[in-house]
């Protein structure tokens, strides 16, 4: 069975992760039949996480800014004048 064609170009990134985190991820993606993570599962996971992050960034950029909290006026200062 061949891999499905990807309509988008790919960009190879070489990244370093803490070994503990990488081990946990590979544990969850492990295929017991082949004795290793399922082919392409790490890339799919990273792509999904990054797509969600980009979507959140776009939503945050398009939402109106949050007004700073109003600080209460010092009523004692007004009473002294």
Secondary structure, 3 states (H helix, E strand, C coil): CCCCCCCCCCCCCCCCCCHHHHHHHHHHCEECCCCEECCCHHHHHHHHHHHHHHHHHHHHHHCCCCCCCCCCCCHHHHHHC
